[in-house]
Amino acid sequence: MVVIIFTWVIVAWGALSCIYMLRCAWSRFPKRDVDVDDVIPFLYPVDLSLAESLLDPAAEFEFRWKLSPRQFREAQRKRMRLYLELTRRMAHNSRVLVEYADAEKQSADLRRANLASALQDKAIEVRLYALLAGIKLRIWLLLRSDILKPVLSQLRTAGDIDGLETYHALKTAATAAFVQLPPDEFDSLSRNL
Amino acid sequence: MKMLEFIPSCLLVVLLGVLVRRRVYAALPCFFGYAAFAVGADLARFAVHNYRHSYFLTYWITEAGYDILGVVVMHEVLHTVLGGLTRARWVRLIFPFLLITSIGLSVARAQATPPKVGGLLFYIVIGEITVRFLQVLIFAGLVTLVPVLGLRWRQYPFGVATGFGLYATVMLLTTVKFSDFGTRFKLLWGWTSVVTYSVAVLIWIWFFSVPQKALAPSSELSAPSPGDLKQYKDALRRMR
């Protein structure tokens, strides 16, 4: 019985995937022209210093030391919600950059295409980190934090990916990819990323 | 039915031609090997189709070959897609996990509804069902990553996975559902198998008909000018 259920689940998953690929082929989704105007206004600022402080084990230890267990649980939930928002922004920004890089990779200029490819690789890695960290955070928030005793500083890495380091690398890759922008536009990019 | 059986073979020859033209043997050598093997296997089966014993032997030997190559190709597909995403160690564990899950499901299915063959052929059939499970799991998993990670779907490994995924999904469905039809099952299974495999080969031809842009290694690019480097340094300073 269990095997039949598993088989049906796998068959249904496979069938849905076939339908999705058919839709992709039919609508040529997600191919669309994306240029720099489709990037900068769509980015959400990510405060990396805030993320650093949230993931700082010393700060977490200090909270645990100073606050009562109940106060600490409340503070920890707030910190988790805040970090979840940051990972959402990271995921969103990398999605925007993936789409841009996808269009840019079609460029005849080999250097631009290579820079776009490096940007896309980093953006996908950030998305993967954000996905894994987001799942972990949601589980922690869904279940009472007093059961799991979550340690936020453990989220610096998720799935062997160092989130903040990868996001810094994404910013560096974006710098290389957008280096030709006029200074004011480049400043908006660095502010928003 | 006899004429219909030759359609996939003809399409496989076309596919092999497209793969050679696109030099896929360098990017996906195992899939190229699979396509070459499929053409060879069809030729061998055709050559001995009038000799009952030889055909029986050739059929089952080539089926075993398809099983082994099916696993190898799916490993190549998964390695190509995930290897480019991250260097995380746990990524290497995904394929063994999926393979063990597929073997487990296949063996459990064989316990519930044992195949009507014995000896070595029993293991070949088990292997075939294992490969179908593995193909669907890898295909569906990769397709799920397209919207989640924003991956580009029109790339060669996704084409390979889509062809195999479609074929394996339909074959698993027929194996589960059409067995209810009793004696009519064999004819329906044969028709479905040939038609779906033809569609799978058409999918591969369609995916490989478009050249995939290969990026030049950075060593082949000319060094950036001092002006470019200064601009890049300034930009990095502003970004930090």
Chai-1 contact restraints between the chains, C-beta under 6 A:
chainA,res_idxA,chainB,res_idxB,connection_type,confidence,min_distance_angstrom,max_distance_angstrom,comment,restraint_id
A,V3,B,A108,contact,1.0,0.0,6.0,A-B,restraint_1
A,V3,B,R109,contact,1.0,0.0,6.0,A-B,restraint_2
A,V3,B,A112,contact,1.0,0.0,6.0,A-B,restraint_3
A,F6,B,L105,contact,1.0,0.0,6.0,A-B,restraint_4
A,T7,B,V176,contact,1.0,0.0,6.0,A-B,restraint_5
A,I10,B,V136,contact,1.0,0.0,6.0,A-B,restraint_6
A,V11,B,T169,contact,1.0,0.0,6.0,A-B,restraint_7
A,V11,B,L172,contact,1.0,0.0,6.0,A-B,restraint_8
A,V11,B,L173,contact,1.0,0.0,6.0,A-B,restraint_9
A,W13,B,A140,contact,1.0,0.0,6.0,A-B,restraint_10
A,G14,B,V136,contact,1.0,0.0,6.0,A-B,restraint_11
A,G14,B,A140,contact,1.0,0.0,6.0,A-B,restraint_12
A,G14,B,G165,contact,1.0,0.0,6.0,A-B,restraint_13
A,G14,B,T169,contact,1.0,0.0,6.0,A-B,restraint_14
A,A15,B,T169,contact,1.0,0.0,6.0,A-B,restraint_15
A,S17,B,F139,contact,1.0,0.0,6.0,A-B,restraint_16
A,S17,B,A140,contact,1.0,0.0,6.0,A-B,restraint_17
A,S17,B,V143,contact,1.0,0.0,6.0,A-B,restraint_18
A,C18,B,L166,contact,1.0,0.0,6.0,A-B,restraint_19
A,Y20,B,V143,contact,1.0,0.0,6.0,A-B,restraint_20
A,M21,B,T162,contact,1.0,0.0,6.0,A-B,restraint_21
A,C24,B,W153,contact,1.0,0.0,6.0,A-B,restraint_22
A,R95,B,G150,contact,1.0,0.0,6.0,A-B,restraint_23
A,V98,B,G150,contact,1.0,0.0,6.0,A-B,restraint_24
A,D102,B,R152,contact,1.0,0.0,6.0,A-B,restraint_25
A,L110,B,A216,contact,1.0,0.0,6.0,A-B,restraint_26
A,R111,B,L221,contact,1.0,0.0,6.0,A-B,restraint_27
A,N114,B,L215,contact,1.0,0.0,6.0,A-B,restraint_28
A,S117,B,L215,contact,1.0,0.0,6.0,A-B,restraint_29
A,I124,B,L85,contact,1.0,0.0,6.0,A-B,restraint_30
A,I124,B,L149,contact,1.0,0.0,6.0,A-B,restraint_31
A,E125,B,T86,contact,1.0,0.0,6.0,A-B,restraint_32
A,R127,B,L149,contact,1.0,0.0,6.0,A-B,restraint_33
A,L128,B,T86,contact,1.0,0.0,6.0,A-B,restraint_34
A,G159,B,A88,contact,1.0,0.0,6.0,A-B,restraint_35
A,D160,B,A88,contact,1.0,0.0,6.0,A-B,restraint_36
A,D160,B,R89,contact,1.0,0.0,6.0,A-B,restraint_37
A,I161,B,A88,contact,1.0,0.0,6.0,A-B,restraint_38
A,K171,B,M239,contact,1.0,0.0,6.0,A-B,restraint_39
A,T175,B,A235,contact,1.0,0.0,6.0,A-B,restraint_40
A,T175,B,L236,contact,1.0,0.0,6.0,A-B,restraint_41
A,T175,B,M239,contact,1.0,0.0,6.0,A-B,restraint_42
A,V179,B,Q231,contact,1.0,0.0,6.0,A-B,restraint_43
A,V179,B,Y232,contact,1.0,0.0,6.0,A-B,restraint_44
A,V179,B,A235,contact,1.0,0.0,6.0,A-B,restraint_45
A,S190,B,R238,contact,1.0,0.0,6.0,A-B,restraint_46
A,S190,B,M239,contact,1.0,0.0,6.0,A-B,restraint_47
